Amino acid sequence: MSSGTISVIVASVGVLGTLASAVITQVLAQRAESARSEMEKQVRIAEQRASEDQRKIDQLRSCYVQLNANDRYYRDAMLAYAYALKSGAADAEAAEVNTARRAQRDTRAEAQLIASDAVLQIESRVNAQLTAAYRDLMEAAGESDTTTREAKLNRVIRRLNSLTEQQGHVRALMRVEVRATEELPDWYDPNIGAASHWQHSH
């Protein structure tokens, strides 16, 4: 083989090597760019999911704050009305009960679309007791016999006071769902409720 041929072969190999190196470099760059784009896509998806998750938590927290506050407001308004009836005139307290009742009803309507089944299940027991207390309170308010009226008011007051524990259980579950805490307290009982007690007492 002549020196000229060898020179041509060497030059060709050099050119092919350069071309191959460029192709390999381009392929590696494309792979790196593809990997970077995929990583950025995954980050965007994760951020979008986190944002949506936080939006739902914020919506749930707002709902639970209102539900908790209005359940307590309704209970406290009825207690104030019951004690006022025991003392005499109670027009202002009666108006407050009506306001509290409307607020609690509206909040529950929203909660039924947003709240979890677990929260709705236990809160419905609280609502059942509030509804029964309201019915008994209205009966007591219209009672003309002083002794009978007093007895009915005392029963309403006992019922409303018994709700403190149930409402505490509702709040405990709400706190977990809005991530204010990670675990339910040791005293939490999903079956807490005084419905059977009050049914048997009537």
C-alpha positions as a Python dict, from the first residue, in 0.01 Angstrom:
ca = {
    (1, 'M'): (0, 0, 0),
    (2, 'S'): (141, 335, -102),
    (3, 'S'): (197, 619, 135),
    (4, 'G'): (-64, 819, -54),
    (5, 'T'): (-328, 555, 7),
    (6, 'I'): (-240, 535, 371),
    (7, 'S'): (-271, 910, 397),
    (8, 'V'): (-617, 898, 239),
    (9, 'I'): (-728, 621, 476),
    (10, 'V'): (-595, 806, 777),
    (11, 'A'): (-766, 1125, 664),
    (12, 'S'): (-1095, 939, 604),
    (13, 'V'): (-1084, 777, 946),
    (14, 'G'): (-1018, 1117, 1099),
    (15, 'V'): (-1313, 1270, 916),
    (16, 'L'): (-1542, 979, 1010),
    (17, 'G'): (-1427, 1003, 1370),
    (18, 'T'): (-1503, 1372, 1377),
    (19, 'L'): (-1846, 1314, 1223),
    (20, 'A'): (-1919, 1026, 1459),
    (21, 'S'): (-1812, 1237, 1754),
    (22, 'A'): (-2045, 1516, 1645),
    (23, 'V'): (-2335, 1272, 1602),
    (24, 'I'): (-2271, 1111, 1940),
    (25, 'T'): (-2243, 1450, 2104),
    (26, 'Q'): (-2572, 1558, 1945),
    (27, 'V'): (-2748, 1236, 2052),
    (28, 'L'): (-2622, 1275, 2409),
    (29, 'A'): (-2727, 1640, 2414),
    (30, 'Q'): (-3074, 1547, 2287),
    (31, 'R'): (-3105, 1278, 2552),
    (32, 'A'): (-2997, 1521, 2823),
    (33, 'E'): (-3243, 1782, 2697),
    (34, 'S'): (-3519, 1521, 2684),
    (35, 'A'): (-3440, 1409, 3040),
    (36, 'R'): (-3434, 1771, 3158),
    (37, 'S'): (-3769, 1842, 2988),
    (38, 'E'): (-3922, 1530, 3139),
    (39, 'M'): (-3796, 1626, 3483),
    (40, 'E'): (-3935, 1978, 3447),
    (41, 'K'): (-4267, 1829, 3334),
    (42, 'Q'): (-4280, 1603, 3638),
    (43, 'V'): (-4197, 1897, 3865),
    (44, 'R'): (-4476, 2105, 3708),
    (45, 'I'): (-4723, 1819, 3751),
    (46, 'A'): (-4619, 1773, 4113),
    (47, 'E'): (-4652, 2147, 4177),
    (48, 'Q'): (-4995, 2155, 4014),
    (49, 'R'): (-5110, 1860, 4222),
    (50, 'A'): (-4974, 2019, 4539),
    (51, 'S'): (-5144, 2347, 4453),
    (52, 'E'): (-5476, 2175, 4386),
    (53, 'D'): (-5441, 1970, 4703),
    (54, 'Q'): (-5373, 2285, 4906),
    (55, 'R'): (-5669, 2460, 4744),
    (56, 'K'): (-5897, 2174, 4851),
    (57, 'I'): (-5753, 2177, 5203),
    (58, 'D'): (-5807, 2553, 5227),
    (59, 'Q'): (-6165, 2514, 5104),
    (60, 'L'): (-6226, 2234, 5353),
    (61, 'R'): (-6071, 2434, 5637),
    (62, 'S'): (-6294, 2733, 5561),
    (63, 'C'): (-6600, 2507, 5553),
    (64, 'Y'): (-6507, 2334, 5880),
    (65, 'V'): (-6432, 2660, 6058),
    (66, 'Q'): (-6777, 2790, 5967),
    (67, 'L'): (-6952, 2463, 6050),
    (68, 'N'): (-6783, 2435, 6387),
    (69, 'A'): (-6847, 2800, 6470),
    (70, 'N'): (-7213, 2794, 6368),
    (71, 'D'): (-7289, 2467, 6548),
    (72, 'R'): (-7148, 2625, 6864),
    (73, 'Y'): (-7326, 2954, 6796),
    (74, 'Y'): (-7660, 2774, 6755),
    (75, 'R'): (-7606, 2573, 7074),
    (76, 'D'): (-7499, 2879, 7275),
    (77, 'A'): (-7791, 3086, 7145),
    (78, 'M'): (-8040, 2820, 7249),
    (79, 'L'): (-7879, 2791, 7592),
    (80, 'A'): (-7903, 3167, 7638),
    (81, 'Y'): (-8267, 3159, 7530),
    (82, 'A'): (-8349, 2873, 7767),
    (83, 'Y'): (-8194, 3053, 8064),
    (84, 'A'): (-8364, 3378, 7964),
    (85, 'L'): (-8701, 3200, 7953),
    (86, 'K'): (-8639, 3070, 8303),
    (87, 'S'): (-8579, 3428, 8418),
    (88, 'G'): (-8859, 3605, 8231),
    (89, 'A'): (-8868, 3799, 7902),
    (90, 'A'): (-8646, 3666, 7625),
    (91, 'D'): (-8732, 3849, 7302),
    (92, 'A'): (-8371, 3935, 7217),
    (93, 'E'): (-8257, 3577, 7283),
    (94, 'A'): (-8538, 3440, 7067),
    (95, 'A'): (-8426, 3656, 6776),
    (96, 'E'): (-8067, 3541, 6828),
    (97, 'V'): (-8175, 3176, 6813),
    (98, 'N'): (-8346, 3238, 6479),
    (99, 'T'): (-8035, 3406, 6343),
    (100, 'A'): (-7812, 3124, 6467),
    (101, 'R'): (-8046, 2861, 6326),
    (102, 'R'): (-8036, 3014, 5977),
    (103, 'A'): (-7657, 3048, 5986),
    (104, 'Q'): (-7614, 2687, 6096),
    (105, 'R'): (-7857, 2561, 5831),
    (106, 'D'): (-7676, 2748, 5553),
    (107, 'T'): (-7335, 2627, 5668),
    (108, 'R'): (-7453, 2266, 5683),
    (109, 'A'): (-7587, 2293, 5328),
    (110, 'E'): (-7238, 2388, 5208),
    (111, 'A'): (-7073, 2122, 5423),
    (112, 'Q'): (-7289, 1851, 5269),
    (113, 'L'): (-7116, 1924, 4937),
    (114, 'I'): (-6760, 1954, 5072),
    (115, 'A'): (-6715, 1772, 5402),
    (116, 'S'): (-6600, 1412, 5422),
    (117, 'D'): (-6846, 1133, 5494),
    (118, 'A'): (-6676, 1074, 5829),
    (119, 'V'): (-6725, 1434, 5942),
    (120, 'L'): (-7081, 1447, 5813),
    (121, 'Q'): (-7167, 1126, 5993),
    (122, 'I'): (-7053, 1243, 6335),
    (123, 'E'): (-7165, 1604, 6287),
    (124, 'S'): (-7511, 1481, 6188),
    (125, 'R'): (-7547, 1345, 6541),
    (126, 'V'): (-7473, 1689, 6676),
    (127, 'N'): (-7724, 1841, 6435),
    (128, 'A'): (-7988, 1587, 6536),
    (129, 'Q'): (-7948, 1691, 6898),
    (130, 'L'): (-7957, 2060, 6808),
    (131, 'T'): (-8275, 2004, 6608),
    (132, 'A'): (-8438, 1814, 6895),
    (133, 'A'): (-8331, 2084, 7140),
    (134, 'Y'): (-8483, 2352, 6919),
    (135, 'R'): (-8812, 2163, 6899),
    (136, 'D'): (-8824, 2118, 7278),
    (137, 'L'): (-8722, 2479, 7333),
    (138, 'M'): (-9006, 2607, 7118),
    (139, 'E'): (-9248, 2383, 7304),
    (140, 'A'): (-9120, 2515, 7636),
    (141, 'A'): (-9149, 2875, 7517),
    (142, 'G'): (-9516, 2820, 7437),
    (143, 'E'): (-9593, 2634, 7758),
    (144, 'S'): (-9830, 2823, 7989),
    (145, 'D'): (-9790, 2602, 8294),
    (146, 'T'): (-9490, 2728, 8490),
    (147, 'T'): (-9392, 2392, 8638),
    (148, 'T'): (-9414, 2209, 8305),
    (149, 'R'): (-9227, 2489, 8134),
    (150, 'E'): (-8948, 2476, 8390),
    (151, 'A'): (-8912, 2101, 8351),
    (152, 'K'): (-8894, 2127, 7970),
    (153, 'L'): (-8637, 2405, 7987),
    (154, 'N'): (-8421, 2202, 8224),
    (155, 'R'): (-8435, 1909, 7982),
    (156, 'V'): (-8330, 2135, 7694),
    (157, 'I'): (-8040, 2274, 7898),
    (158, 'R'): (-7919, 1923, 7986),
    (159, 'R'): (-7939, 1818, 7623),
    (160, 'L'): (-7743, 2121, 7502),
    (161, 'N'): (-7480, 2080, 7773),
    (162, 'S'): (-7432, 1717, 7671),
    (163, 'L'): (-7330, 1829, 7322),
    (164, 'T'): (-6993, 1963, 7435),
    (165, 'E'): (-6831, 1620, 7415),
    (166, 'Q'): (-6981, 1539, 7076),
    (167, 'Q'): (-6871, 1872, 6934),
    (168, 'G'): (-6521, 1807, 7062),
    (169, 'H'): (-6511, 1483, 6867),
    (170, 'V'): (-6626, 1658, 6551),
    (171, 'R'): (-6349, 1918, 6589),
    (172, 'A'): (-6088, 1647, 6648),
    (173, 'L'): (-6176, 1477, 6320),
    (174, 'M'): (-6187, 1809, 6136),
    (175, 'R'): (-5837, 1897, 6263),
    (176, 'V'): (-5695, 1578, 6115),
    (177, 'E'): (-5863, 1633, 5779),
    (178, 'V'): (-5730, 1988, 5742),
    (179, 'R'): (-5384, 1866, 5855),
    (180, 'A'): (-5374, 2074, 6171),
    (181, 'T'): (-5263, 1751, 6339),
    (182, 'E'): (-5161, 1408, 6215),
    (183, 'E'): (-5349, 1182, 6453),
    (184, 'L'): (-5678, 1167, 6634),
    (185, 'P'): (-5648, 1205, 7013),
    (186, 'D'): (-5660, 893, 7229),
    (187, 'W'): (-6003, 987, 7362),
    (188, 'Y'): (-6161, 1006, 7017),
    (189, 'D'): (-6457, 770, 6973),
    (190, 'P'): (-6629, 763, 6630),
    (191, 'N'): (-6942, 624, 6793),
    (192, 'I'): (-6976, 905, 7045),
    (193, 'G'): (-7330, 1030, 7076),
    (194, 'A'): (-7617, 1081, 7314),
    (195, 'A'): (-7900, 1002, 7071),
    (196, 'S'): (-7993, 668, 7231),
    (197, 'H'): (-7986, 822, 7578),
    (198, 'W'): (-8225, 1097, 7482),
    (199, 'Q'): (-8453, 861, 7290),
    (200, 'H'): (-8484, 641, 7598),
    (201, 'S'): (-8539, 937, 7829),
    (202, 'H'): (-8850, 1055, 7643),
}
